[in-house]
C-alpha cells in the first residue's frame, strides 16, 4: 500500500485491527482499511502532522499540528474540528482509556487536558523545556509526561498535584505505564530505560477514636503506636493496626502522647491539667498533678529517668518517672509552648510566649534566660552534640544559641512566620516551617535555605528520618509528605479526610504514622520520591520504537 510521496512519521492499528493509521509531515493522516480499499484522508491544513493518537474504540483520531493546533476527527464521517491551540508546535497527543479526555503537549512547555464531553480544558505547567511525550495511566486518573528538560512528571488529574522523577541525563524519548498502572517506564536519549514506582502500597487505617486524633507516637522498637485525641482517650495499637485498645482516659482533650525511651511507658498531657503515665502493656497508670492550667508539650530525657511537661500556667514541671515526684520550674511569665532535653539529659530547654527561652539545670532546677526574640517563641531543638540550641518565633526570626555562653546569632533571613524547627539527626540540616504553608530545608554550616513547596496550608509537624535523608511533614491540608532532603522532591500520601495534626516515623524508616481530625490513625509505607531503577543502557540513542512493548508486557520490566 502506498500513499503520496512523503515521510510518514507514525503508524498505528486501530483497536479493532480494521484500520492502519499513518501520519504525514505533508499535513495529512491516512486511514487504511486492512482488507483493502482506498484510504480515508484526513487533512486539517495544520502544517506537518507531528503526532496523532487513536481512541480506544477506534472511532476517533486526534492530530497534533506544527501550527500549534489540535484536531479531533470522526473516522465514521471523516469530519474534523479544531479542538484548541497551543502557542507553539504540538509534539504529542494522547487519549485516555475511556476516550473522553485528550491530552496535548508541545514546544510551549504546556500540557492541555481536554474534557471532550464538556469542551473544557485544564492547563498543566511545570516543565522547563518542550514536552514531547504523554501517556495516561490505565485507570485514566494520572498522566505522565516526558520533556526535553530531562524529567518525567506524573500528574494527578483530580488534584493537579505533580510528582517529578529525575535521573535521566538527556531528552525523554518515551513514557509508558505497566498494565497495572503501578510502574512507569521512561526512555531517554541518554541511552537508558528507567522504571519508576508510582503507587505506594497501602498501610493500615486504625479506627477507634470517636473525635479527632491530635497526637501520635511510635515506640522505639517500631512495633506499637500510641494515640490521643479530643475524645479524651489514650489508645495503643500494633504497628499493623491490630490489637487496638484504650490505655486510659483523661477528663479533657489529650494534647500529646510520648513513649518512654525503653518503650515501657506512654506519657500523655491534657487540657484537664494533668500528666498521666500508662504502662504500655496495659498495667499500672499514674496521674501526675501539679499544673494549674492546660498541659501541652511533654518530653522524656534520653535515659528515660525524667519527664518534662509544659503548661499554660507558665510553669515547667520535671517529673521523676519511677517515683512520680514532680518539681515545678518557675520563671516564665507566659504560657510555655515547648520543652526538650539536651542529648546528655543534664539540661532542659523551654520556650514561652513571654518571648524567651530558658535553659534549666536538671539537677539543681536553676535556669538561664536566653532573650532575643521580639514575639513568642514556639519551636526549640538541641543540636545532636548539645552545644547549640535553635529557636523559632513569630517575629520571623530563627536564632542559634551557644548553650554554654547564651550568646545568639540570627540564622537566616526571610524565614517569615517561623514556628516549628528541628535539627536533622546528623546535625547538618535544619527544617523550619511557618505558621502558614512555608517550609525550608537549611544547611547549618553555610546557612543557606531552600524553600520546599507542596503543602497548601499550615504545616503541623516536622520529623526527620534517622539517617537524615528524608523529612516527613504533616499539614492541615489533609496530606502527609515525605521529602528527599537532597533533591527537595516529595512524595504525597493522601487518604485522610481532614487536617493531619501529628506525624511520626519508625526508626528503621519503614513506616510513617499520622493522626488526623478525621478520627483515624494511618500508617504509610516509607518511600522517598523515586530516582528510577536503570533497566538498561545502550550505545545508540533509544527511540520510541523499542519501548511500547514495555507498556504491554509487565514481564519486560522485571
Residue pairs with C-beta under 8 A, 6 or more apart in sequence:
1 32
1 39
3 22
3 24
3 30
3 39
4 26
6 24
6 25
6 26
7 24
7 25
7 26
8 22
8 23
8 24
8 25
8 30
9 23
9 24
9 25
9 49
9 50
9 51
10 22
10 23
10 51
10 52
11 20
11 21
11 22
11 23
12 20
12 21
12 22
12 52
12 53
12 54
13 19
13 20
13 21
13 34
14 20
14 21
14 54
14 58
14 75
15 54
15 55
15 56
15 57
15 58
16 58
17 34
18 33
18 34
18 35
18 58
19 31
19 32
19 33
19 34
19 58
19 75
20 31
20 32
20 34
21 29
21 30
21 31
21 32
21 52
21 54
21 61
22 29
22 30
22 32
23 29
23 49
23 50
23 51
23 52
23 63
24 30
24 48
24 49
25 48
25 49
26 48
27 43
27 44
27 45
27 46
27 47
27 48
27 49
27 65
28 41
28 42
28 43
28 49
29 41
29 42
29 43
29 49
29 52
29 61
29 63
29 73
30 39
30 40
30 41
30 42
31 39
31 40
31 41
31 42
31 61
31 75
32 39
33 39
40 75
40 78
42 61
42 63
42 71
42 73
42 78
42 80
44 63
44 65
44 69
44 71
44 73
44 80
44 82
46 63
46 65
46 66
46 67
46 69
46 71
47 65
47 66
47 67
48 65
48 66
49 63
49 64
49 65
49 66
50 64
50 65
50 66
50 89
50 90
50 91
51 63
51 64
51 90
51 91
51 92
51 93
52 61
52 62
52 63
52 64
52 93
53 61
53 62
53 93
53 94
53 95
53 102
54 60
54 61
54 95
55 61
55 62
55 95
55 99
56 95
56 97
56 98
56 99
57 99
58 75
59 74
59 75
59 76
59 99
60 72
60 73
60 74
60 75
60 95
60 99
61 72
61 73
61 75
62 70
62 71
62 72
62 73
62 83
62 93
62 95
62 102
62 104
63 70
63 71
63 73
63 80
63 93
64 70
64 89
64 90
64 91
64 92
64 93
64 104
64 106
65 71
65 89
65 90
66 89
66 90
67 89
68 85
68 86
68 87
68 88
68 89
68 90
68 106
68 108
69 82
69 83
69 84
69 85
69 86
69 90
70 82
70 83
70 84
70 85
70 86
70 90
70 93
70 102
70 104
70 112
70 114
71 80
71 81
71 82
71 83
72 80
72 81
72 83
72 102
72 116
73 79
73 80
74 80
83 102
83 104
83 114
84 104
84 112
84 114
84 121
86 104
86 106
86 107
86 108
86 110
86 112
87 108
87 110
88 106
88 107
88 108
88 130
89 106
89 107
90 104
90 105
90 106
90 107
91 105
91 106
91 107
91 130
91 131
91 132
92 103
92 104
92 105
92 106
92 131
92 132
92 133
92 134
93 102
93 103
93 104
93 105
93 134
94 102
94 103
94 104
94 134
94 135
94 136
94 143
95 101
95 102
95 136
96 102
96 103
96 136
96 140
97 136
97 138
97 139
97 140
98 140
99 116
100 115
100 116
100 117
101 113
101 114
101 115
101 116
101 136
101 140
101 157
102 113
102 114
102 116
103 111
103 112
103 113
103 114
103 134
103 136
103 143
104 111
104 112
104 114
104 134
105 111
105 112
105 131
105 132
105 133
105 134
105 145
106 130
106 131
107 130
108 130
109 125
109 127
109 128
109 129
109 130
109 131
109 147
110 123
110 124
110 125
110 131
111 123
111 124
111 125
111 127
111 131
111 134
111 143
111 145
111 155
112 121
112 122
112 123
112 124
113 121
113 122
113 123
113 124
113 143
113 157
114 120
114 121
115 121
115 122
122 157
122 160
124 143
124 145
124 155
124 160
124 162
126 153
126 162
126 164
127 145
127 147
127 149
127 151
127 153
128 147
128 149
128 151
129 147
129 148
129 149
130 147
130 148
131 145
131 146
131 147
131 148
132 146
132 147
132 148
132 171
132 172
132 173
133 144
133 145
133 146
133 147
133 172
133 173
133 174
133 175
133 186
133 544
134 143
134 144
134 145
134 146
134 175
135 143
135 144
135 175
135 176
135 177
135 184
135 551
136 142
136 143
136 144
136 177
137 143
137 144
137 177
137 181
137 198
138 177
138 179
138 180
138 181
139 181
140 157
141 156
141 157
141 158
142 154
142 155
142 156
142 157
142 181
142 198
143 154
143 155
143 157
144 152
144 153
144 154
144 155
144 175
144 176
144 177
144 184
144 186
145 152
145 153
145 155
145 175
146 152
146 172
146 173
146 174
146 175
146 186
147 153
147 171
147 172
148 171
148 172
150 166
150 168
150 169
150 170
150 171
150 172
150 188
151 164
151 165
151 166
151 168
151 172
152 164
152 165
152 168
152 172
152 175
152 184
152 186
152 196
152 532
153 162
153 163
153 164
153 165
154 162
154 163
154 164
154 165
154 184
154 196
154 198
155 161
155 162
156 162
159 494
161 492
163 198
163 489
163 491
163 492
163 529
164 489
164 529
165 184
165 186
165 194
165 196
165 529
165 530
165 531
165 532
166 487
166 489
166 531
167 194
167 531
167 532
167 534
168 186
168 188
168 190
168 192
168 194
168 532
169 188
169 190
169 192
170 188
170 189
170 190
171 188
171 189
172 186
172 187
172 188
173 187
173 188
173 189
173 541
173 542
173 543
173 544
173 547
174 186
174 187
174 542
174 543
174 544
174 547
174 548
175 184
175 185
175 186
175 187
176 184
176 185
176 186
176 547
176 548
176 550
176 551
177 183
177 184
177 185
177 551
178 184
178 185
178 550
178 551
178 554
178 557
179 551
179 552
179 554
180 554
181 198
181 199
182 197
182 198
182 199
183 195
183 196
183 197
183 198
183 554
183 557
184 195
184 196
184 198
185 193
185 194
185 195
185 196
185 535
185 547
185 550
185 551
185 557
186 193
186 194
186 196
186 532
187 193
187 542
187 543
187 544
187 546
187 547
188 194
188 542
189 541
189 542
191 537
191 538
191 539
191 540
191 541
191 542
192 534
192 535
192 536
192 537
192 538
192 542
193 534
193 535
193 536
193 537
193 542
193 547
193 550
194 532
194 533
194 534
194 535
195 532
195 533
195 535
195 557
196 530
196 532
196 533
197 527
197 530
198 530
200 491
200 493
200 524
200 525
200 527
201 525
202 525
203 511
203 512
203 522
203 523
203 524
203 525
204 240
204 241
204 522
204 523
205 241
205 495
205 520
205 521
205 522
206 225
206 227
206 237
206 241
206 244
206 520
206 521
206 522
206 523
207 244
207 519
207 520
208 235
208 237
208 244
208 246
209 227
209 229
209 231
209 233
209 235
209 519
209 520
209 521
210 231
210 519
211 229
211 230
211 231
211 519
212 229
212 230
212 498
212 501
212 516
212 517
212 518
212 519
213 227
213 228
213 229
213 501
213 502
213 515
213 516
213 517
213 519
213 520
213 521
214 228
214 229
214 230
214 253
214 254
214 255
214 256
214 501
214 502
214 515
215 227
215 228
215 229
215 254
215 255
215 256
215 257
215 501
215 502
215 515
216 225
216 226
216 227
216 228
216 257
216 502
216 503
216 504
216 513
216 514
216 515
216 521
217 225
217 226
217 257
217 258
217 259
217 266
217 504
218 224
218 225
218 226
218 239
218 259
218 504
218 505
218 506
218 507
218 511
218 513
219 225
219 226
219 259
219 263
219 280
220 259
220 261
220 262
220 263
220 507
221 263
222 239
222 506
222 507
222 508
222 510
222 511
223 238
223 239
224 236
224 237
224 238
224 239
224 259
224 263
224 280
225 236
225 237
225 238
225 239
225 504
225 513
225 521
225 523
226 234
226 235
226 236
226 237
226 247
226 257
226 258
226 259
226 266
226 280
227 234
227 235
227 236
227 237
227 257
227 515
227 521
228 234
228 235
228 254
228 255
228 256
228 257
228 268
228 270
229 253
229 254
229 515
229 519
230 253
230 254
232 249
232 250
232 251
232 252
232 253
232 254
232 270
232 272
233 246
233 247
233 248
233 249
233 250
233 254
234 246
234 247
234 248
234 249
234 250
234 254
234 257
234 266
234 268
234 276
234 278
235 244
235 245
235 246
235 247
236 244
236 245
236 247
236 266
236 280
236 282
237 243
237 244
237 245
237 521
238 244
239 506
239 511
239 513
239 523
240 523
241 523
245 282
247 266
247 278
247 280
247 282
247 285
248 268
248 276
248 278
248 285
250 268
250 270
250 271
250 272
250 274
250 276
251 270
251 272
251 274
252 270
252 271
252 272
252 294
253 270
253 271
254 268
254 269
254 270
255 269
255 270
255 271
255 294
255 295
255 296
255 297
256 268
256 269
256 296
256 297
256 298
257 266
257 267
257 268
258 266
258 267
258 268
258 298
258 299
258 300
259 265
259 266
259 267
259 280
259 300
260 266
260 267
260 300
260 304
260 307
260 321
261 300
261 301
261 302
261 303
261 304
262 304
263 280
264 279
264 280
264 281
265 277
265 278
265 279
265 280
265 304
265 321
266 277
266 278
266 279
266 280
267 275
267 276
267 277
267 278
267 298
267 300
267 307
268 275
268 276
268 278
268 298
269 275
269 295
269 296
269 297
269 298
269 309
270 276
270 294
270 295
271 294
271 295
273 289
273 291
273 292
273 293
273 294
273 295
273 311
274 287
274 288
274 289
274 291
274 295
275 287
275 288
275 291
275 295
275 298
275 307
275 309
275 317
275 319
276 285
276 286
276 287
276 288
277 285
277 286
277 288
277 307
277 321
277 324
278 285
279 285
286 324
288 309
288 317
288 319
288 324
288 326
290 317
290 326
290 328
291 309
291 311
291 312
291 313
291 315
291 317
292 311
292 313
292 315
293 311
293 312
293 313
293 335
294 311
294 312
295 309
295 310
295 311
295 312
296 310
296 311
296 312
296 335
296 336
296 337
297 309
297 310
297 336
297 337
297 338
297 339
298 307
298 308
298 309
298 310
298 339
299 307
299 308
299 339
299 340
299 341
300 306
300 307
300 308
300 321
300 341
301 307
301 308
301 341
301 345
301 348
301 362
302 341
302 343
302 344
302 345
303 345
304 321
305 320
305 321
305 322
305 345
306 318
306 319
306 320
306 321
306 341
306 345
306 348
306 362
307 318
307 319
307 321
308 316
308 317
308 318
308 319
308 339
308 341
308 348
308 350
309 316
309 317
309 319
309 339
310 316
310 336
310 337
310 338
310 339
310 350
311 317
311 335
311 336
312 335
312 336
313 335
314 330
314 332
314 333
314 334
314 335
314 336
314 352
314 354
315 328
315 329
315 330
315 332
315 336
316 328
316 329
316 330
316 332
316 336
316 339
316 348
316 350
316 358
316 360
317 326
317 327
317 328
317 329
318 326
318 327
318 329
318 348
318 360
318 362
318 365
319 325
319 326
319 327
320 326
327 365
329 348
329 350
329 360
329 365
329 367
331 358
331 367
331 369
332 350
332 352
332 354
332 356
332 358
333 352
333 354
334 352
334 353
334 354
334 355
334 376
335 352
335 353
336 350
336 351
336 352
337 351
337 352
337 353
337 376
337 377
337 378
338 350
338 351
338 377
338 378
338 379
338 380
339 348
339 349
339 350
339 351
340 348
340 349
340 380
340 381
340 382
341 347
341 348
341 349
341 362
341 382
342 348
342 349
342 382
342 386
342 403
343 382
343 384
343 385
343 386
344 386
345 362
346 361
346 362
346 363
347 359
347 360
347 361
347 362
347 386
347 403
348 359
348 360
348 362
349 357
349 358
349 359
349 360
349 380
349 382
349 389
350 357
350 358
350 360
350 380
351 357
351 377
351 378
351 379
351 380
351 391
352 358
352 376
352 377
353 376
353 377
354 376
355 371
355 373
355 374
355 375
355 376
355 377
355 393
356 369
356 370
356 371
356 373
356 377
357 369
357 370
357 373
357 377
357 380
357 389
357 391
357 401
358 367
358 368
358 369
358 370
359 367
359 368
359 370
359 389
359 403
359 406
360 366
360 367
361 367
368 406
370 389
370 391
370 401
370 406
370 408
372 399
372 401
372 408
373 391
373 393
373 395
373 397
373 399
374 393
374 395
374 397
375 393
375 394
375 395
376 393
376 394
377 391
377 392
377 393
378 392
378 393
378 394
378 419
378 420
379 390
379 391
379 392
379 418
379 419
379 420
379 421
379 422
380 389
380 390
380 391
380 392
380 421
381 389
381 390
381 421
381 422
381 423
382 388
382 389
382 403
382 423
383 389
383 390
383 423
383 427
383 444
384 423
384 425
384 426
384 427
385 427
386 403
387 402
387 403
387 404
388 400
388 401
388 402
388 403
389 400
389 401
389 403
390 398
390 399
390 400
390 401
390 411
390 421
390 423
390 430
391 398
391 399
391 401
391 421
392 398
392 415
392 418
392 419
392 420
392 421
392 432
393 399
393 418
394 417
394 418
394 419
394 435
396 415
396 416
396 417
396 418
397 410
397 411
397 415
397 418
398 410
398 411
398 412
398 415
398 418
398 421
398 430
398 432
399 408
399 409
399 410
399 411
400 408
400 409
400 410
400 411
401 407
401 408
402 408
411 430
411 442
411 447
412 440
412 442
412 447
412 448
412 449
414 449
415 432
415 434
415 440
415 449
416 434
416 438
417 434
417 435
417 436
417 438
418 432
418 433
418 434
419 433
419 434
419 435
420 431
420 432
420 433
420 459
420 461
420 462
421 430
421 431
421 432
421 433
421 462
422 430
422 431
422 462
422 463
422 464
423 429
423 430
423 444
423 464
424 430
424 431
424 464
424 468
424 471
424 485
425 464
425 466
425 467
425 468
426 468
427 444
428 443
428 444
428 445
428 468
429 441
429 442
429 443
429 444
429 464
429 468
429 485
430 440
430 441
430 442
430 444
431 439
431 440
431 441
431 442
431 462
431 464
431 471
432 439
432 440
432 442
432 449
433 439
433 440
433 459
433 462
433 473
434 459
435 458
436 457
436 458
437 455
437 456
437 457
437 458
437 459
437 475
437 477
438 451
438 459
439 451
439 452
439 453
439 454
439 455
439 459
439 473
440 449
440 450
440 451
440 452
441 449
441 450
441 452
441 471
441 483
441 485
441 488
442 448
442 449
442 450
443 449
450 488
452 483
452 488
452 490
454 481
454 490
454 492
455 473
455 475
455 477
455 479
455 481
456 475
456 477
457 475
457 476
457 477
458 475
458 476
458 477
459 473
459 474
459 475
459 476
460 474
460 475
460 476
460 499
460 500
460 501
460 502
460 503
461 472
461 473
461 474
461 500
461 501
461 502
461 503
462 471
462 472
462 473
463 471
463 472
463 473
463 503
463 504
463 505
464 470
464 471
464 472
464 485
464 505
465 471
465 472
465 505
465 509
465 526
466 505
466 507
466 508
466 509
467 509
468 485
469 484
469 485
469 486
469 528
470 482
470 483
470 484
470 485
470 505
470 509
470 526
470 528
471 482
471 483
471 485
472 480
472 481
472 482
472 483
472 503
472 505
472 512
473 480
473 481
473 483
473 503
474 480
474 500
474 501
474 502
474 503
474 514
475 481
475 499
475 500
476 499
476 500
477 499
478 494
478 496
478 497
478 498
478 499
478 500
478 516
479 492
479 493
479 494
479 496
479 500
480 492
480 493
480 496
480 500
480 503
480 512
480 514
480 524
481 490
481 491
481 492
481 493
482 490
482 491
482 493
482 512
482 526
482 527
482 528
482 529
483 489
483 490
484 490
484 528
484 529
487 529
489 529
490 529
491 527
491 528
491 529
493 512
493 514
493 522
493 524
495 522
496 514
496 516
496 518
496 520
496 522
497 516
497 518
498 516
498 517
498 518
499 516
499 517
500 514
500 515
500 516
500 517
501 515
501 516
501 517
502 514
502 515
503 512
503 513
503 514
503 515
504 512
504 513
504 514
505 511
505 512
505 513
505 526
506 513
506 526
509 526
510 525
510 526
511 523
511 524
511 525
511 526
512 523
512 524
512 525
512 526
513 521
513 522
513 523
513 524
514 521
514 522
514 524
515 521
516 522
535 557
549 556
550 556
550 557
